[in-house]
Amino acid sequence: MTPILRTGRLILREFRDADFEAFAAFWASEASRFVGGPLGRADAWRRMAMYAGHRVLRGYGLWAIEAAGSAAVIGQAGLWYPEAWPEPEIHWVVFPAHQGQGFATEAALAIRRHARDELGFTRLVSCIEPSNAASIRVALRLGATREGRASVPPRIMDIYRHNMEF
């Protein structure tokens, strides 16, 4: 069962079929370029299903981000560790209409706490495209430090190490 995480403004919950239209719109847009897009609808559906499968295989994964008081999905965030990734990571994406409001930072803080306190994680990174200035700012607000670059198939990404002693 997928745990539900709550913050002051957000609910992090499992993906639902009703989330797909917002999810597909994001993946079809240029905004998805830093996380493997753009993608067509069929590939966006497979991506959403892959996230659900990751949780089954690893015991943790991504959540849909919902603004409290609304059933609309505004992004995705969670713990991500697919094959060939350097280490488990905190991942976040906030859909363009909801960016710049601190939602990524708020979600990532809740996820980091859950990873440490509930799952026993002692190490987490975020793999960020070097040109993704917005995500770099989030990582720095979270207190992560840049460690260098690594191959994160199919790209080379900057690796930001999260401080787990907060």
C-alpha positions in Angstrom: 0.0 0.0 0.0 1.3 3.4 -0.9 1.7 5.7 2.1 0.2 9.1 1.9 2.4 12.1 2.9 0.9 15.4 3.9 2.4 18.8 4.3 0.9 22.1 5.0 -0.2 22.6 1.4 0.3 19.2 -0.3 -0.9 15.6 -0.4 1.5 13.1 -1.8 -0.5 10.1 -2.9 -0.5 7.2 -5.4 -1.2 7.9 -9.0 -4.8 7.5 -10.2 -6.3 7.0 -13.6 -7.9 10.4 -13.3 -4.4 12.0 -13.1 -3.5 10.9 -16.6 -4.7 13.9 -18.6 -2.6 16.4 -16.5 0.3 13.8 -16.6 0.0 13.4 -20.4 -0.1 17.2 -20.9 3.1 17.6 -18.9 4.9 14.8 -20.8 3.8 16.2 -24.1 5.2 19.6 -23.3 8.7 21.0 -23.7 8.7 21.4 -19.8 9.4 17.6 -19.6 12.7 17.9 -21.4 14.8 17.7 -18.2 13.2 14.3 -17.2 13.1 12.4 -20.5 10.3 14.1 -22.5 8.6 15.2 -24.5 6.5 12.0 -24.9 3.3 11.1 -26.7 0.3 9.8 -24.8 1.1 6.1 -25.1 4.6 6.7 -23.7 3.2 9.0 -21.0 0.9 6.2 -20.0 3.7 3.7 -19.9 5.7 6.2 -17.8 2.9 6.5 -15.2 2.6 2.7 -15.1 6.4 2.4 -14.7 6.2 4.6 -11.7 3.6 2.4 -10.2 5.7 -0.7 -11.0 8.8 0.9 -9.4 6.9 1.1 -6.1 6.0 -2.6 -6.3 9.5 -3.7 -7.1 11.5 -1.4 -4.8 9.0 -0.9 -2.0 9.1 2.9 -2.5 8.6 5.2 -5.4 7.0 8.4 -6.8 3.8 10.0 -5.6 1.4 12.3 -7.4 1.5 15.8 -5.9 -1.9 17.1 -5.1 -2.6 20.6 -3.8 -4.5 20.3 -0.5 -8.2 21.0 -1.0 -8.0 20.1 -4.7 -8.2 16.7 -6.4 -6.0 18.0 -9.3 -2.5 16.6 -9.7 0.2 19.4 -9.9 3.3 17.3 -10.2 5.2 14.2 -9.2 7.9 13.6 -6.6 9.4 10.7 -4.7 12.1 8.2 -4.3 13.5 6.9 -7.6 16.1 4.2 -8.2 15.9 2.5 -11.5 18.4 0.2 -13.0 21.8 1.9 -13.8 21.1 4.9 -11.5 24.0 5.8 -9.3 22.0 5.8 -6.0 18.5 6.3 -4.8 17.4 9.8 -5.5 14.8 12.3 -4.4 13.0 13.3 -7.6 10.6 16.2 -8.2 8.6 17.7 -11.0 6.0 20.4 -10.6 3.9 21.1 -13.6 4.5 24.5 -15.2 1.3 26.3 -14.0 2.3 25.5 -10.4 6.0 26.3 -10.5 7.6 29.1 -8.4 5.4 28.5 -5.3 7.8 26.3 -3.3 5.8 23.1 -4.0 8.9 21.1 -5.1 10.9 22.0 -2.0 7.9 21.3 0.3 7.4 17.9 -1.3 11.1 17.0 -1.3 11.4 17.8 2.4 8.5 15.5 3.3 10.0 12.8 1.1 13.5 13.1 2.6 12.0 12.9 6.2 9.9 9.8 5.2 13.0 8.2 3.5 15.1 8.6 6.6 12.5 8.1 9.4 10.3 5.4 7.9 12.5 3.6 5.3 15.9 3.9 7.0 17.7 5.7 4.1 21.1 7.2 5.1 22.1 8.4 1.6 20.1 10.2 -1.1 21.0 12.2 -4.2 19.2 14.2 -6.8 20.4 13.7 -10.4 19.8 17.0 -12.2 20.5 18.1 -15.8 23.2 20.8 -15.6 21.0 23.3 -17.5 18.0 22.8 -15.2 18.4 25.9 -13.1 15.1 25.6 -11.3 15.8 22.1 -10.0 19.3 23.1 -9.0 17.8 26.0 -6.9 15.5 23.5 -5.2 18.4 21.1 -4.4 20.4 24.0 -2.9 17.4 25.2 -0.8 17.2 21.6 0.5 20.8 21.9 1.6 22.2 19.4 -1.0 25.7 19.9 -2.3 27.0 19.2 -5.8 29.3 16.2 -5.9 30.1 16.1 -9.5 28.7 14.4 -12.6 27.6 10.8 -13.3 26.2 8.8 -16.2 22.5 8.6 -15.6 21.3 6.8 -18.8 20.9 8.2 -21.3 22.5 11.5 -20.1 25.3 12.9 -17.9 23.8 14.7 -14.9 25.1 16.6 -12.0 24.8 14.7 -8.7 23.6 16.6 -5.6 24.0 14.9 -2.2 21.3 15.4 0.4 22.2 15.9 4.0 20.3 13.2 5.9 21.2 14.6 9.3 18.6 17.3 9.6 
